Amino acid sequence: MKIAITSEKKGLRSKFDLRFGRAGWFCIYDTENGEVIFTENENKDANGGAGTKTAEKMAELNVSQIISGDFGPKAKALLEKFKIQMVILDEGNKTINEIIERLKNKSTINSN
């Protein structure tokens, strides 16, 4: 399963970004093979529709789950349509690596 994690920058030491549509980067973590890829959010500076455009990009990347701090109503509706699970994490002080370690250890991350 591919999990997208919103990130402020590129790299495992980067801080978790609480924003979805305006996140700087996405860390794509593949739970099956442990692969980690960072992809820049090309919609972060969009004048409008950043959330919906980013939701469409997540569907293109075949993401099954997204971990972020917040999802706007339009992005949320589109992600539900694409059957992509949204997980809200209110821990902006965490690094991407810490979140991936929690996923590997099957620690609880609240689901929305």
C-alpha positions as CSV (number, residue, x, y, z in Angstrom):
1,M,0.0,0.0,0.0
2,K,1.2,3.5,-0.8
3,I,0.9,6.1,1.9
4,A,1.5,9.8,1.3
5,I,2.7,11.9,4.1
6,T,2.7,15.7,3.9
7,S,6.2,17.2,4.3
8,E,7.6,20.7,4.6
9,K,10.7,19.8,2.6
10,K,12.4,16.9,0.8
11,G,14.0,14.4,3.1
12,L,13.4,12.0,6.0
13,R,14.5,14.6,8.6
14,S,11.9,17.1,7.2
15,K,9.1,18.2,9.5
16,F,5.6,16.9,8.9
17,D,3.4,19.5,7.1
18,L,0.0,20.0,8.7
19,R,-1.4,21.3,5.3
20,F,-2.6,19.0,2.5
21,G,-3.1,21.1,-0.6
22,R,-0.4,23.6,0.3
23,A,2.2,21.1,1.6
24,G,5.6,21.7,0.1
25,W,6.3,18.0,-0.5
26,F,4.8,14.5,-0.3
27,C,6.7,11.5,1.0
28,I,5.3,8.4,-0.7
29,Y,6.0,5.4,1.5
30,D,5.3,1.9,0.1
31,T,4.5,-0.5,2.9
32,E,5.1,-3.5,0.7
33,N,8.7,-2.9,-0.2
34,G,9.7,-0.1,2.2
35,E,10.5,2.3,-0.7
36,V,10.4,6.0,0.1
37,I,10.0,8.6,-2.7
38,F,9.6,12.4,-2.3
39,T,7.6,14.3,-4.8
40,E,7.2,18.1,-4.8
41,N,3.7,19.5,-4.6
42,E,3.3,21.4,-7.8
43,N,0.0,22.9,-6.6
44,K,1.3,24.4,-3.3
45,D,1.3,28.0,-4.8
46,A,-1.9,27.6,-6.9
47,N,-4.2,30.7,-6.8
48,G,-7.1,28.4,-6.1
49,G,-8.0,24.7,-6.1
50,A,-4.8,23.5,-4.5
51,G,-6.5,20.8,-2.5
52,T,-8.5,19.3,-5.3
53,K,-5.6,19.4,-7.8
54,T,-3.4,17.7,-5.1
55,A,-6.1,15.1,-4.5
56,E,-6.1,14.3,-8.2
57,K,-2.3,14.0,-8.1
58,M,-2.6,11.5,-5.2
59,A,-5.0,9.4,-7.2
60,E,-2.6,9.4,-10.2
61,L,0.2,8.2,-7.8
62,N,-2.1,5.3,-6.7
63,V,-1.9,6.4,-3.1
64,S,-4.3,4.5,-0.8
65,Q,-3.9,6.6,2.3
66,I,-2.8,10.2,3.1
67,I,-1.5,11.4,6.4
68,S,-1.9,15.2,6.9
69,G,-3.0,17.7,9.5
70,D,-6.0,18.9,7.7
71,F,-8.1,18.4,4.5
72,G,-10.3,21.1,3.0
73,P,-13.9,20.2,2.3
74,K,-13.5,20.0,-1.5
75,A,-10.3,17.9,-1.2
76,K,-11.9,15.7,1.3
77,A,-15.0,15.1,-1.0
78,L,-12.7,14.2,-3.9
79,L,-10.5,11.9,-1.8
80,E,-13.6,10.1,-0.6
81,K,-14.7,9.7,-4.2
82,F,-11.3,8.2,-5.1
83,K,-11.6,6.0,-2.0
84,I,-8.3,7.3,-0.5
85,Q,-8.3,7.1,3.2
86,M,-7.5,10.3,5.1
87,V,-5.6,10.2,8.4
88,I,-5.4,13.4,10.4
89,L,-2.3,13.8,12.5
90,D,-2.0,16.8,14.7
91,E,1.8,16.5,15.4
92,G,3.6,19.2,13.4
93,N,6.7,18.6,15.4
94,K,7.3,15.1,14.1
95,T,9.7,14.3,11.3
96,I,8.8,12.2,8.3
97,N,11.1,9.5,9.6
98,E,9.3,9.3,12.9
99,I,6.0,8.9,11.2
100,I,7.3,6.1,9.0
101,E,8.8,4.4,12.0
102,R,5.3,4.5,13.6
103,L,3.8,3.0,10.5
104,K,6.4,0.2,10.5
105,N,5.7,-0.5,14.1
106,K,2.0,-0.4,13.5
107,S,1.6,2.3,16.1
108,T,-1.8,4.0,16.2
109,I,-2.3,6.9,13.9
110,N,-5.9,8.2,14.1
111,S,-8.0,7.7,11.0
112,N,-10.6,10.1,9.7
